[in-house]
């Protein structure tokens, strides 16, 4: 099923074909967990939040918006779940992410990467959550400005402007 489009897979999900949902899960799990971890700062909760998003999607496959595409629809659902979690828990956004970055750098035995990664993660985690969200969706997920705008409920020009200002602020922060 790896060669099938998201739309083809969602059509199969609507018909009750479990294997198609598993294929979508495999395709988007890693980016969903990554998004949730970056937005909440809680690597442990990220897996659960991504799972919740997949379950919400699986329970209502007929609600998928084929015009927007599965990825945009799914990220919109995930964003809503993450926002609910953050509003409920109000976690410190840099706790788990900093540990994950530092642990990965140490495991590789490259101390300079650890320092640079920490500086970058700290700068990103100090961003306003909305700026961090746009940065992640555009630069890490490589979504179009139109898709990011749709997920975030904004206009593409506003997303582009906000991202430009965010990137410039990050550049100054890590210099």
C-alpha positions in Angstrom: 0.0 0.0 0.0 3.0 2.3 0.1 2.4 3.3 -3.5 -1.2 4.4 -3.0 -2.1 8.1 -2.4 -3.6 9.3 0.8 -6.9 9.9 -1.0 -6.9 6.2 -2.2 -6.2 5.0 1.3 -8.9 7.2 2.9 -11.4 5.9 0.4 -10.5 2.4 1.5 -10.7 3.4 5.2 -14.2 4.7 4.5 -15.1 1.2 3.2 -13.8 -0.3 6.5 -10.5 -1.6 5.2 -8.2 -1.7 8.3 -5.0 -2.2 6.3 -5.5 1.2 4.6 -5.7 2.9 8.0 -2.5 1.1 9.2 -0.8 2.4 6.0 -1.8 6.0 6.8 -0.7 5.5 10.5 2.7 4.2 9.4 3.0 7.1 6.9 2.3 9.9 9.4 3.0 8.5 12.9 6.5 9.8 13.2 5.7 13.4 12.1 2.6 13.4 14.4 4.6 12.4 17.4 7.3 14.9 16.5 4.8 17.7 16.2 3.1 16.8 19.5 6.5 16.6 21.3 7.6 20.0 19.9 4.4 21.7 20.7 4.0 20.3 24.2 7.5 19.8 25.4 6.4 16.4 26.7 7.9 13.5 24.7 6.0 11.0 26.9 2.6 12.5 26.1 3.4 13.0 22.4 2.8 9.4 21.5 -0.5 9.4 23.3 -1.6 12.6 21.6 -0.7 11.3 18.2 -2.6 8.1 19.0 -5.6 10.1 20.0 -5.5 12.0 16.7 -5.4 8.8 14.7 -8.3 7.3 16.7 -10.4 10.4 16.2 -9.7 10.2 12.4 -10.4 6.5 12.4 -13.7 7.0 14.2 -14.9 9.5 11.7 -13.4 8.7 8.3 -16.4 10.1 6.4 -15.6 13.5 7.8 -12.3 13.6 5.9 -12.1 16.5 3.5 -10.7 15.1 0.3 -10.3 18.6 -1.1 -7.8 19.5 1.6 -6.1 16.1 1.5 -5.6 13.7 4.3 -2.4 15.3 5.7 -3.9 18.7 6.2 -7.0 17.3 7.7 -5.1 15.0 10.0 -2.7 17.8 11.1 -5.8 20.0 11.8 -7.2 17.2 14.0 -3.8 16.7 15.8 -3.4 20.4 16.3 -6.8 20.6 18.0 -5.9 17.7 20.3 -2.5 19.2 21.2 -4.1 22.6 21.9 -6.6 20.9 24.2 -3.8 19.1 26.0 -1.7 22.3 26.4 -4.7 24.2 27.7 -5.4 21.5 30.2 -1.9 20.8 31.4 0.0 24.0 30.6 3.3 22.1 30.5 6.8 23.8 30.5 7.4 23.6 26.7 11.2 22.9 26.9 11.5 20.1 29.5 11.3 16.9 27.5 12.5 18.3 24.2 15.8 19.5 25.8 16.4 16.1 27.3 15.7 14.3 24.1 18.1 16.6 22.1 20.8 16.3 24.7 20.5 12.5 25.0 20.6 12.1 21.2 23.8 14.2 21.0 25.5 12.4 23.8 24.6 9.0 22.4 26.3 10.1 19.2 29.3 11.2 21.1 29.4 14.6 19.5 29.5 17.2 22.2 29.4 20.2 19.9 26.1 19.0 18.5 24.7 18.8 22.0 25.5 22.4 22.7 24.2 23.7 19.4 21.1 21.6 19.5 20.3 22.8 23.0 20.8 26.4 22.0 18.5 25.9 19.0 15.8 23.9 21.0 15.9 26.5 23.8 15.4 29.3 21.2 12.5 27.5 19.5 10.9 26.6 22.9 10.9 30.3 23.9 8.8 31.2 20.9 5.2 31.9 21.2 3.4 28.6 20.8 1.6 29.9 17.6 5.0 30.9 16.1 6.5 27.5 17.1 3.5 25.8 15.5 3.9 27.6 12.2 7.7 27.1 12.2 7.2 23.4 12.7 4.5 22.9 10.1 6.3 24.8 7.4 10.0 24.0 8.0 9.9 20.5 9.6 6.7 19.1 7.9 7.4 21.0 4.7 3.8 22.0 4.2 2.8 24.7 1.8 1.9 28.2 3.1 -1.7 27.5 2.1 -1.8 24.2 4.0 -0.3 25.8 7.2 -2.8 28.6 6.9 -5.6 26.2 6.6 -4.4 24.1 9.6 -3.9 27.2 11.8 -7.0 29.1 10.6 -5.0 32.0 9.1 -4.3 33.5 5.7 -1.2 32.4 3.7 0.2 35.9 3.7 -0.1 36.1 7.5 1.6 32.8 7.8 4.4 33.8 5.5 4.9 37.1 7.4 4.8 35.5 10.8 7.3 32.8 9.7 9.7 35.4 8.3 9.6 37.3 11.6 10.0 34.0 13.6 13.0 32.9 11.6 14.7 36.2 12.0 14.1 36.2 15.7 15.6 32.7 15.9 18.6 33.8 13.9 19.3 36.6 16.3 18.7 34.3 19.4 21.3 31.7 18.3 24.0 34.1 17.1 
